[in-house]
Amino acid sequence: MAPVVDARNVYSEIGPSHLSPAVRGDLQRIYVPNLRSNDVSVIDPATMKVVDRFKVGTSPQHVIPSWDLRTLWVANNAERRNTGSLTPIDPRTGKPGASVPVDDPYNMYFTPDGKSAIVVAEARHRLDFRDPHTMAMQYAIDVPQCGGINHAEFSIDGRYALFTCEFDGSLAKIDMVSHKVAGYLKLSMPATRVREGADPRIPGADEVCSSRKGMPQDVRISPDGKRYYVADMEADGVHVVDGDNLKQIGFIPAGLGTHGLYPSRDGKLLYIANRGTHRIHGKRHGAGSVAVLDFASGKIVARWTVPGGGSPDMGNVSVDGKWLWLSGRFDDVAYRFDTQSGAVTQVKVGGEPHGLTVWPQPGRYSLGHTGNLR
């Protein structure tokens, strides 16, 4: 992999001034995959309007920037059917190309050296390593004890990755050098969490956490590479994990249904999207929110809510760092949060939006998901 520029800040190359020449000329757009309507809504952030909408494969989950930043891939996993596919989008035109048949692509990442795409075959308990351009199969790693394998983060040196196991309440550590499972970590639950349907801002919203296992979602590394933050939708916060030793070392409450994690452009803050429910299929106008974590102190320094309720899910940050874009999973909208004030604007999109991406983004290369750039 390309060497880390600043060992104190793995996010040093995603600042506003670090746009790669590879993205010069790309359209400024927000690409929103709509799980239920099987299409992608394209938002022009300058006008805050949907300027295009096109059909893709069945059950699009995430829009994923390629390692070389030249293609945006829509992961259509077809939800346990055998018709999964990846639809390429040309970021210069914003138009889709012909879909490529791929088995169960719930999510996708790229090895830090750019030699392989890693298709996360969630239903198969498997990671499929494929050619990053043609998607031809190279090899696979079975992860049998990782039910609901879906999101990942790579170590600062690229030698291993941690994948979340949504339905087993655990993490799987993958050795990227020897291409094998290096171990599993069962995540412990907190003593209390937010009561389903309660407004976390109101006293008495907490309840005793009787759930025996969590539902881990997104995962991100600390700027110095020493800790991993793991969003847990069942635990209502982020687990703090020592990845080198595969050991849980802390927990930070964040909000009801903690789900997506996105670093600020300066690498000082972590934006935490809370979906507003412990349930996989929630109701409209829920108790969704965004919590802002200060990496240095490990404290929540701000909380933003959606007026009238909502369901912030997944997305990313604008190039200049002024806006946090998130899908409104159960409200069929995309949210744009002001990262200074927390004020939110909504844009109507398709049915059940999921892993939207903001494009372009700064960075040398993409590790996948909705834009994990370095």
C-alpha positions as CSV (number, residue, x, y, z in Angstrom):
1,M,0.0,0.0,0.0
2,A,1.0,3.6,-0.3
3,P,2.8,4.7,2.8
4,V,0.9,6.6,5.4
5,V,1.9,10.3,5.1
6,D,1.4,11.2,8.8
7,A,1.5,8.4,11.3
8,R,-0.4,10.7,13.8
9,N,-3.3,11.1,11.4
10,V,-4.4,8.4,9.0
11,Y,-6.9,11.0,7.6
12,S,-4.2,13.6,6.7
13,E,-4.8,13.1,3.0
14,I,-8.6,13.5,3.0
15,G,-8.5,17.3,3.7
16,P,-10.2,19.7,1.3
17,S,-6.9,20.6,-0.5
18,H,-6.1,17.0,-1.3
19,L,-8.3,16.3,-4.3
20,S,-6.6,13.9,-6.6
21,P,-5.9,14.8,-10.3
22,A,-7.9,11.6,-11.0
23,V,-11.2,13.3,-10.0
24,R,-10.6,16.5,-11.9
25,G,-13.6,17.1,-14.1
26,D,-15.9,14.8,-12.1
27,L,-19.4,16.1,-11.5
28,Q,-20.3,17.2,-8.0
29,R,-23.1,14.9,-7.1
30,I,-24.7,12.9,-4.3
31,Y,-25.5,9.3,-5.4
32,V,-28.3,7.7,-3.4
33,P,-29.0,4.0,-3.8
34,N,-32.7,3.3,-3.1
35,L,-33.1,-0.3,-1.8
36,R,-36.8,-0.6,-2.2
37,S,-37.2,1.1,-5.6
38,N,-34.1,-0.5,-7.2
39,D,-32.7,2.7,-8.5
40,V,-30.2,5.5,-7.8
41,S,-31.2,9.1,-7.2
42,V,-28.6,11.7,-8.2
43,I,-28.6,15.0,-6.4
44,D,-26.9,18.2,-7.5
45,P,-25.7,19.7,-4.2
46,A,-25.5,23.2,-5.7
47,T,-29.3,23.2,-6.4
48,M,-30.4,20.6,-3.8
49,K,-32.5,18.9,-6.5
50,V,-32.6,15.4,-7.9
51,V,-31.3,15.8,-11.4
52,D,-31.3,12.2,-12.5
53,R,-32.7,8.8,-11.5
54,F,-31.8,5.5,-13.1
55,K,-32.6,1.9,-12.6
56,V,-29.9,-0.5,-11.4
57,G,-30.0,-4.1,-10.2
58,T,-32.2,-5.6,-7.4
59,S,-31.8,-4.2,-3.9
60,P,-29.0,-1.6,-4.3
61,Q,-27.2,-1.2,-0.9
62,H,-24.2,1.1,-1.3
63,V,-22.5,3.3,-3.9
64,I,-18.7,2.5,-3.6
65,P,-15.8,4.6,-5.1
66,S,-13.2,2.3,-6.7
67,W,-9.6,2.2,-5.5
68,D,-8.4,4.3,-8.4
69,L,-11.3,6.8,-8.0
70,R,-12.4,6.3,-11.6
71,T,-15.6,4.3,-11.1
72,L,-18.5,4.4,-8.6
73,W,-19.9,0.9,-8.1
74,V,-23.5,0.3,-7.1
75,A,-23.7,-2.9,-5.0
76,N,-27.0,-4.7,-5.9
77,N,-27.0,-7.7,-3.6
78,A,-30.5,-9.0,-4.6
79,E,-31.2,-9.9,-1.0
80,R,-30.6,-13.7,-1.0
81,R,-31.5,-14.3,-4.6
82,N,-28.9,-15.4,-7.2
83,T,-29.2,-12.2,-9.3
84,G,-26.7,-10.0,-7.6
85,S,-24.7,-7.4,-9.6
86,L,-22.5,-4.4,-9.6
87,T,-23.5,-1.4,-11.7
88,P,-20.7,1.0,-12.7
89,I,-21.2,4.8,-12.8
90,D,-18.9,7.1,-14.7
91,P,-18.3,10.0,-12.3
92,R,-17.5,12.4,-15.2
93,T,-20.9,12.0,-16.7
94,G,-22.9,10.6,-13.8
95,K,-24.3,7.9,-16.0
96,P,-24.5,4.2,-15.4
97,G,-22.9,1.4,-17.5
98,A,-23.8,-2.2,-18.0
99,S,-24.1,-4.2,-14.8
100,V,-21.7,-7.0,-14.0
101,P,-23.2,-10.2,-12.5
102,V,-21.6,-10.7,-9.1
103,D,-22.8,-13.1,-6.3
104,D,-24.3,-11.3,-3.3
105,P,-22.5,-8.0,-3.3
106,Y,-23.9,-6.4,-0.1
107,N,-20.9,-4.1,0.2
108,M,-17.4,-3.8,-1.3
109,Y,-14.0,-2.7,-0.2
110,F,-10.5,-2.7,-1.9
111,T,-7.2,-4.0,-0.7
112,P,-4.9,-1.1,0.3
113,D,-2.6,-2.0,-2.6
114,G,-5.4,-1.7,-5.1
115,K,-4.9,-5.2,-6.5
116,S,-8.3,-6.6,-5.4
117,A,-11.9,-5.6,-4.9
118,I,-13.3,-7.3,-1.8
119,V,-17.0,-8.2,-2.4
120,V,-18.7,-8.7,1.0
121,A,-21.0,-11.6,0.3
122,E,-23.0,-11.2,3.5
123,A,-25.5,-14.1,3.0
124,R,-22.6,-16.5,2.1
125,H,-20.4,-15.6,5.2
126,R,-17.6,-15.0,2.6
127,L,-15.3,-12.4,1.3
128,D,-14.7,-12.6,-2.4
129,F,-11.5,-11.1,-3.8
130,R,-12.0,-10.0,-7.4
131,D,-10.2,-8.1,-10.1
132,P,-10.9,-4.5,-9.3
133,H,-11.8,-3.6,-12.9
134,T,-13.4,-6.7,-14.4
135,M,-14.7,-8.3,-11.1
136,A,-13.4,-11.7,-12.2
137,M,-12.9,-13.9,-9.2
138,Q,-9.4,-14.2,-7.7
139,Y,-10.0,-16.1,-4.5
140,A,-12.3,-16.2,-1.5
141,I,-12.0,-16.3,2.3
142,D,-14.7,-18.1,4.2
143,V,-15.7,-16.4,7.5
144,P,-18.1,-19.0,9.0
145,Q,-18.5,-17.4,12.4
146,C,-19.4,-14.0,11.1
147,G,-23.1,-13.9,10.5
148,G,-24.1,-10.7,8.7
149,I,-20.6,-9.7,7.7
150,N,-20.9,-6.3,6.2
151,H,-18.6,-3.3,7.1
152,A,-14.9,-3.1,7.5
153,E,-11.9,-0.9,8.3
154,F,-8.2,-1.5,7.6
155,S,-5.2,-1.1,10.0
156,I,-2.9,1.8,9.5
157,D,-0.3,-0.4,7.8
158,G,-2.9,-2.4,5.8
159,R,-1.8,-5.7,7.2
160,Y,-5.2,-6.6,8.6
161,A,-8.9,-5.6,8.5
162,L,-11.7,-5.7,11.0
163,F,-15.1,-6.8,9.6
164,T,-18.3,-6.4,11.6
165,C,-20.6,-9.4,12.1
166,E,-24.1,-7.9,12.4
167,F,-26.0,-11.0,13.4
168,D,-23.3,-12.5,15.7
169,G,-22.5,-9.3,17.7
170,S,-18.9,-9.7,17.0
171,L,-15.9,-8.7,14.8
172,A,-13.8,-10.8,12.5
173,K,-10.1,-10.0,12.0
174,I,-8.8,-10.8,8.6
175,D,-5.1,-11.2,8.0
176,M,-4.5,-9.5,4.6
177,V,-1.0,-10.9,4.2
178,S,-1.8,-14.6,4.7
179,H,-5.4,-14.3,3.5
180,K,-7.1,-16.0,6.4
181,V,-9.2,-15.3,9.5
182,A,-7.0,-14.2,12.4
183,G,-9.6,-14.3,15.1
184,Y,-13.0,-13.2,16.3
185,L,-14.1,-10.8,19.1
186,K,-17.4,-11.0,20.8
187,L,-18.5,-7.5,21.7
188,S,-19.8,-6.9,25.3
189,M,-23.1,-4.9,25.7
190,P,-23.4,-1.8,27.9
191,A,-25.5,-1.9,31.2
192,T,-28.1,0.5,29.7
193,R,-29.3,1.7,26.3
194,V,-32.1,3.9,24.9
195,R,-35.6,2.5,25.2
196,E,-37.1,1.7,21.8
197,G,-39.3,4.6,20.6
198,A,-38.0,7.0,23.3
199,D,-36.5,10.4,22.7
200,P,-32.9,10.1,24.0
201,R,-32.9,13.8,25.0
202,I,-35.7,13.3,27.5
203,P,-34.8,12.1,31.1
204,G,-35.9,8.5,31.6
205,A,-35.3,7.4,28.1
206,D,-32.8,4.8,29.1
207,E,-33.6,1.2,30.0
208,V,-31.6,-1.8,31.3
209,C,-29.9,-3.4,28.3
210,S,-31.3,-7.0,28.3
211,S,-30.0,-7.8,24.8
212,R,-27.3,-10.5,25.0
213,K,-25.5,-9.5,21.8
214,G,-25.1,-6.4,19.7
215,M,-25.7,-5.5,16.1
216,P,-22.4,-4.0,15.0
217,Q,-22.5,-1.9,11.8
218,D,-19.9,0.6,10.5
219,V,-16.3,0.7,11.8
220,R,-13.6,3.4,11.6
221,I,-10.0,3.7,12.8
222,S,-8.7,6.5,15.1
223,P,-6.4,9.0,13.5
224,D,-3.3,7.4,15.1
225,G,-4.4,3.9,14.1
226,K,-4.5,2.6,17.7
227,R,-8.2,2.2,18.2
228,Y,-11.3,1.2,16.2
229,Y,-14.7,2.6,16.8
230,V,-17.5,0.2,16.1
231,A,-21.1,1.4,15.7
232,D,-23.7,-0.9,17.3
233,M,-27.3,-0.5,16.5
234,E,-28.4,-2.6,19.4
235,A,-26.1,-1.1,22.0
236,D,-26.8,2.6,21.0
237,G,-23.2,3.6,20.8
238,V,-19.7,2.8,19.7
239,H,-17.4,0.1,21.0
240,V,-13.8,1.0,21.3
241,V,-11.5,-1.8,20.2
242,D,-7.7,-2.4,20.3
243,G,-7.4,-4.0,16.9
244,D,-3.8,-5.2,17.2
245,N,-4.7,-7.3,20.3
246,L,-8.3,-7.8,19.3
247,K,-9.6,-6.6,22.6
248,Q,-12.5,-4.3,23.6
249,I,-11.3,-1.4,25.7
250,G,-14.3,0.9,26.0
251,F,-17.8,2.0,25.0
252,I,-19.2,5.4,24.2
253,P,-23.0,6.0,24.2
254,A,-24.1,7.9,21.1
255,G,-27.8,7.6,20.4
256,L,-30.7,5.2,19.5
257,G,-29.7,2.8,16.7
258,T,-26.0,3.8,16.2
259,H,-25.2,3.0,12.6
260,G,-22.8,5.0,10.4
261,L,-19.4,6.6,11.1
262,Y,-17.6,9.4,9.1
263,P,-14.5,11.4,10.0
264,S,-14.3,15.1,9.5
265,R,-12.0,16.4,6.8
266,D,-9.4,17.4,9.4
267,G,-9.5,14.0,11.1
268,K,-10.4,15.6,14.5
269,L,-14.1,14.6,14.7
270,L,-16.2,11.5,14.1
271,Y,-19.8,12.0,12.9
272,I,-22.0,9.2,14.2
273,A,-25.3,8.5,12.5
274,N,-28.0,7.1,14.8
275,R,-30.8,5.5,12.8
276,G,-33.4,6.0,15.6
277,T,-34.4,2.4,16.2
278,H,-33.0,-1.0,17.1
279,R,-35.0,-2.6,14.4
280,I,-33.9,-3.4,10.9
281,H,-37.1,-2.1,9.5
282,G,-38.1,1.1,11.3
283,K,-40.9,3.6,11.2
284,R,-40.9,7.1,9.6
285,H,-40.1,10.1,11.8
286,G,-38.1,8.1,14.4
287,A,-35.7,9.4,17.0
288,G,-32.8,9.5,14.7
289,S,-29.9,11.8,15.3
290,V,-26.2,12.6,14.7
291,A,-23.6,12.6,17.6
292,V,-20.2,14.3,17.1
293,L,-17.3,12.5,18.8
294,D,-14.0,14.3,19.5
295,F,-11.3,11.8,18.7
296,A,-8.8,13.4,21.1
297,S,-11.0,13.4,24.2
298,G,-13.2,10.5,23.4
299,K,-16.2,12.6,24.3
300,I,-19.4,13.5,22.5
301,V,-19.2,17.2,21.9
302,A,-22.5,17.8,19.9
303,R,-25.8,16.2,19.1
304,W,-28.0,17.0,16.2
305,T,-31.6,15.9,15.7
306,V,-33.9,15.9,12.7
307,P,-36.9,18.3,13.2
308,G,-40.0,16.1,13.2
309,G,-38.0,13.0,13.5
310,G,-35.9,11.0,11.0
311,S,-33.6,8.0,10.3
312,P,-30.0,9.1,9.5
313,D,-28.2,6.1,8.1
314,M,-25.1,6.2,5.8
315,G,-23.3,8.7,3.6
316,N,-20.2,11.0,3.8
317,V,-18.8,14.5,4.1
318,S,-18.6,17.1,1.3
319,V,-15.1,18.1,0.0
320,D,-15.0,21.3,2.0
321,G,-16.2,19.5,5.2
322,K,-19.1,21.9,5.6
323,W,-21.8,19.3,5.0
324,L,-22.6,15.8,6.2
325,W,-24.8,14.0,3.8
326,L,-26.8,10.9,5.1
327,S,-29.6,8.8,3.7
328,G,-32.9,8.9,5.6
329,R,-33.4,5.2,5.6
330,F,-37.1,5.0,6.6
331,D,-38.1,8.4,5.4
332,D,-37.2,8.3,1.7
333,V,-35.1,11.4,1.9
334,A,-31.4,12.4,1.9
335,Y,-30.3,14.7,4.7
336,R,-27.7,17.5,4.5
337,F,-26.4,18.5,8.0
338,D,-24.4,21.7,8.5
339,T,-21.3,20.5,10.3
340,Q,-21.1,23.8,12.2
341,S,-24.6,24.2,13.5
342,G,-26.2,20.8,12.9
343,A,-29.0,22.4,10.9
344,V,-30.5,19.9,8.4
345,T,-32.0,20.2,5.0
346,Q,-33.9,17.3,3.3
347,V,-34.2,16.2,-0.3
348,K,-36.8,13.7,-1.4
349,V,-35.4,10.5,-3.1
350,G,-36.5,7.0,-3.8
351,G,-37.7,4.1,-1.7
352,E,-35.5,3.2,1.3
353,P,-32.3,5.0,0.6
354,H,-29.2,3.3,2.0
355,G,-25.4,3.8,1.5
356,L,-25.2,7.1,-0.4
357,T,-21.9,8.6,-1.5
358,V,-20.7,12.2,-1.9
359,W,-18.6,12.7,-5.0
360,P,-15.9,13.8,-5.6
361,Q,-14.0,13.3,-2.3
362,P,-10.4,14.1,-1.4
363,G,-7.8,11.4,-1.0
364,R,-5.1,9.3,-2.8
365,Y,-7.2,6.1,-3.1
366,S,-10.4,4.5,-1.9
367,L,-10.7,1.5,0.4
368,G,-14.4,1.2,-0.5
369,H,-17.7,1.5,1.3
370,T,-19.3,4.9,0.8
371,G,-15.9,6.6,0.5
372,N,-13.3,5.4,3.0
373,L,-10.4,7.3,1.4
374,R,-6.8,7.7,2.5
